[in-house]
């Protein structure tokens, strides 16, 4: 019997609080493996964008989260999205993106956007599977630092 859970039955989406952020940072490797992305977990985003910073709570704690916001130009920007290592492949990432899309739309977003490093093939494939276009943009993150830019029209 698998230890994975079906997110549609065992996870609930709720607001991401500063206390939740501390829990995520304490368990950082469960979400990000060897990559240290703790500096990107900006507490100010959780404080200032409570309607678009969301998490999926399971009976075993925070299963995944999305930290994002809506720009003045109507772009729902996903700054970070992660699922815990034992919940990957369960649909939880899609569930979080869907919840973010609904929240961003309520805040006036017309498109969604996210970025990742060129070598992050798992992220590129995930975003393509859920309907994003993926384009490499040279110098996006500074000179000689290309990034993959994901975009998706938000039609609700």
HUKA-V121463 format. One record per pair of residues at least 6 apart in sequence whose ideal C-beta (glycine too) atoms are under 6 Angstrom apart, sorted by the first residue. I is the first residue (numbers start at 0). J is the second residue. If there is no record, write none. Layout:
((I;J) (I;J))
This chain:
((3;89) (6;89) (6;90) (6;91) (6;94) (9;57) (10;55) (10;57) (10;62) (11;56) (12;53) (12;55) (12;98) (13;56) (14;49) (15;45) (15;52) (15;53) (15;54) (15;64) (17;45) (19;54) (20;45) (22;61) (23;61) (24;37) (27;37) (29;83) (29;84) (30;81) (30;83) (44;66) (45;52) (48;68) (50;102) (51;67) (51;68) (51;102) (51;103) (52;66) (53;65) (53;98) (54;61) (54;64) (55;62) (55;63) (55;91) (55;95) (62;83) (62;86) (62;91) (63;81) (63;82) (63;91) (63;95) (65;80) (65;95) (65;99) (66;78) (66;79) (67;76) (67;77) (67;78) (67;99) (68;76) (69;75) (69;103) (69;106) (69;107) (69;108) (70;76) (73;107) (73;108) (73;109) (74;110) (74;112) (75;103) (75;108) (75;111) (76;112) (77;113) (80;95) (82;91) (82;92) (93;129) (96;129) (100;153) (104;153) (104;155) (108;153) (109;153) (110;152) (110;153) (111;151) (111;153) (112;150) (113;149) (114;146) (114;148) (115;122) (115;147) (117;145) (117;147) (123;133) (123;147) (126;149) (127;133) (130;151) (131;149) (131;151) (132;150) (133;147) (133;149) (134;148) (135;145) (135;147) (136;146) (136;148) (137;145) (139;145) (139;146) (140;146))
